[in-house]
């Protein structure tokens, strides 16, 4: 009995507090991921989803922007999102069933149209390292970009103002402003005129979307 009591007394409350987060935090983050992507992401209310993304996850969302149903947000935790920075500009539309990889920094500008089932990725594995570690590179999508359905934006990509990404394209590296890119990997196939990127979107928040 004496030895057991001594061992119990040797563990201070501070030691217990240090051990508790290591056990509890991964569980809480997993619950948060589940709630975000399987409950909140399917609520038919832009207001509820926006509140959750901004207040709980720490994503900055500009006025008039809409994140539609079924968006999958990939993240390590809210503190990581706030540290790396995830920003969606004003009057930007992220359509149904997109994937936003918030494990790295993501900057999406104003008046951007992201079509259904687009994946914006910031993290990948290092194929040449025997430990297969994760590598994170931020993504920048500037104002007035249009990304077609089921396109994929790879880690480290930068898409210039007014560029268009064709449906199904895979974007890596830098896309020049006003370029139209298509293919795997995406290559410039044409250009938009200088006057094509002066619009502002309206009415993006649709009922039950």
N, C-alpha and C positions, 0 to 999 in steps of 0.2 A: 504493500500500500504506500509506503513512504517513497519508494522509487517512482511509482506512478504519479504521486502528487508532485514530486520534484520535477518530473518531466513536464507536467501540465503548467507548473509555475514558470518554467523556463521559457514558455512561449508567451511573449508579451502581446498585448492588444495591437501594437504597431506591427508586429510580425504577422498577425492574423489579417490585418488590413492589407498588407503587401501581398499576401497569398490570395486574398479574395478576388481582386480584379483579374488576376491571371486566369482564374477559373470561370468567373462570371462574365467578363467582357466578351469573349468569343461567342458565348451563348446569346447575350443581348444583341450583339451585332447580327448574328444569324437570324434572330427573331425580327430585327429591324429590316433586314433584307427581305424576309418572307412577307412581312406586312407591306413593305413598299411595292414589291413586284407582283404579289399574288392577291392582295386585298386592295390597297389604295390605288394601284395602277388600273384597277378594273371598276372603280367607283364611277358612276355616270355623272360626275360633278367636277367641272373644271376648278371651281372654287376650293373644294376639298383637296383635290390633288395638288393644286398650286400651293395651298397652305402647308401641306405636308412637305413638298419638295423644298420650299423656302425655309420654313421654320424648323423642321425636324432634320432635314438633310443638309441645309445650308447652301442650296443652289440659288444663285441670283437670277431672277427672271424679270425681264423688262415689261413695261405696260403693254397691254394688248396682245401678248404672246400666248400661245396655246400649246399644251402638251397633251395629245390625244390619248385615248384608252390604249392600254396594253404596252405602254413604253416600259422597257426593262432597263433599270438603272443599276449598273455594276459599280460597286464601291467597297472599300475596306472599312469605312466607318465615317460618321459625320465629321469628326475632327479632321480626318484626312481630306475630306471634300473641302472643308473650310480652309485648310492649309494650302492645298494645291490650287483651288479656285475653279469653280464651274460657273460660267456665265452665259445666259441666253439673253440676247438683246430684245429690243422692242419690236412688236408686230411680227414675230417670228412664229412659224407653224412647224411643229414636229408632229407628223401624222401617226396614225395607228401602228402599233407593233414595232416601233423602232427600238434600237438598243443604243444607249448612251453609256459608254465606258468611262465612269467618273473616277476611276482609280488613278488617273492622271489629270492634268489640267485640260479643260475644254473651254474654248471661247467661241461662241456662236454670235454673229453680229445681228444687226437690225434687218428686218424684212427678208429673212431667209426662209425658203420653202424646202423642207425636208420631207420627201415622199414616204409612203408606207414602207415598212420593213427595211429601212436603212440602218446600217450598223456603223457607228462612229467609235472606233477603237483607239485606246491610248496605251494598251499594255500587251506585251507579247513575251514569249519565252526566248531565251538565248539558245539557239540550236547548237552552237559550237561548244557550249560549256557543259561538262559532265554533270554538274549539279542542276541543269535545266532551270536557272533562275529567271525571275520575271524582270523585264526591262520596261520602263515607263517613259513615254515621250508624249508631250502635249500635242493637241490638235487645235488649229485655228481655222475657223470658217468665217470669212469676212462678210460684210453687208451685201444683200441682194443676190446671194448665191442660191441656185436651184439645184437640188440633188434628186435625181430620179429614183424610182422605186427599186429596192433591193440592191442599191449600190453599197459599197463598203469603203469606208475611209480608214486607212491604216494609221498606226501610231506615227507621230511626227509629221503628218501631212499638214499642208497649209494651202487653203483654197482662196484665191484672190477675189477681190470685190467683183461682183457681177458674173462670176464664172458659172458654167452649167456642167453638171456631171450627169452623163447619160445613165439610163436605167441599167442596172447590173454591172456597172463599171467598178473597178477596184483602184482606188486613188492612193498613191504613195508620193512622197516628196512634195514638190511645190507646183501648184497649178496657177498659171499667170492670171491676172485680172482679165475678165471678159472672155476668157477662153472657153470653148466647148470641148469637153474631153469625153472619150468613150473607150471601151475595151478593157482588157486584162493583160498587163497593167494599162491604166487609162493614159491615152495620148491625145494631143490636141488634134481635132478634126475640123474645127472652124472657129470663127470668132463672132461675138456679139458686137453690135455697133456701140459707140460711146454713149449714145442716148438711151440705151436699153436698161440701164440700172438706176433710173431716177424715180421709180414708183414707190408707193407706200401701201402695204396691205391693210385691209379693213375687214371687220367681221370674221375674224379667225376663230372666235370662241363659239362653236356650234353646239346645240343641245345634243346630249347623248353621244358625243364623239370623244 
